[in-house]
């Protein structure tokens, strides 16, 4: 049977929302919140590795700006 990292490694480290790998205490992490997914149930809002978060943080900023725009 092959090892699958999603089975867990016995640690309590949080997992990156994008790459699904553990975020160790030595790694930088970023919390990204999307306006239409405040609790992360749709799989967008959550904790990301700093490198994984860059495109998602950019999208979240754009969506936040658009949500304040009045028509």
C-alpha positions as CSV (number, residue, x, y, z in Angstrom):
1,X,0.0,0.0,0.0
2,X,1.4,3.5,-0.9
3,X,1.6,6.3,1.5
4,X,-0.8,9.2,0.9
5,X,0.0,12.5,2.7
6,X,-3.7,13.2,3.2
7,X,-3.8,10.3,5.7
8,X,-1.9,12.5,8.1
9,X,1.5,12.3,9.7
10,X,0.4,12.3,13.3
11,X,1.1,16.1,13.7
12,X,-1.4,18.8,14.5
13,X,-0.1,21.2,11.9
14,X,-2.7,23.0,9.8
15,X,-2.9,22.1,6.2
16,X,-2.6,24.5,3.2
17,X,-5.9,25.1,1.5
18,X,-4.3,25.0,-2.0
19,X,-1.6,22.3,-2.0
20,X,-3.0,20.2,0.9
21,X,0.4,19.9,2.6
22,X,1.0,20.5,6.3
23,X,2.1,24.0,7.3
24,X,4.9,23.5,9.8
25,X,5.7,26.1,12.5
26,X,8.9,27.0,10.5
27,X,6.9,28.0,7.4
28,X,5.2,31.3,6.8
29,X,1.5,31.2,6.3
30,X,-1.2,33.6,5.2
31,X,-4.9,33.6,6.0
32,X,-7.0,34.4,2.9
33,X,-10.7,35.3,3.2
34,X,-13.1,35.5,0.2
35,X,-16.3,37.5,0.7
36,X,-18.6,34.8,-0.7
37,X,-16.8,32.0,1.3
38,X,-16.3,33.5,4.8
39,X,-16.1,30.1,6.6
40,X,-14.1,28.2,3.9
41,X,-16.9,25.7,3.1
42,X,-16.4,26.2,-0.6
43,X,-12.6,25.5,-0.3
44,X,-11.3,29.0,-0.9
45,X,-11.0,30.8,2.4
46,X,-8.4,29.4,4.7
47,X,-4.8,29.2,5.7
48,X,-2.2,29.0,2.9
49,X,1.6,28.6,2.6
50,X,2.9,32.1,1.9
51,X,3.9,31.1,-1.7
52,X,0.6,29.2,-2.3
53,X,-1.4,32.2,-1.2
54,X,-0.2,34.8,-3.7
55,X,-2.7,34.2,-6.6
56,X,-5.6,33.6,-4.1
57,X,-4.8,36.7,-2.1
58,X,-4.8,38.7,-5.3
59,X,-8.2,37.3,-6.3
60,X,-9.7,37.9,-2.8
61,X,-8.5,41.6,-2.9
62,X,-10.1,42.1,-6.3
63,X,-13.4,40.4,-5.2
64,X,-13.4,42.5,-2.0
65,X,-13.0,45.7,-4.1
66,X,-15.8,44.7,-6.4
67,X,-18.2,43.9,-3.5
68,X,-17.9,47.5,-2.2
69,X,-18.6,49.0,-5.7
70,X,-22.0,50.6,-5.9
71,X,-24.1,50.2,-9.1
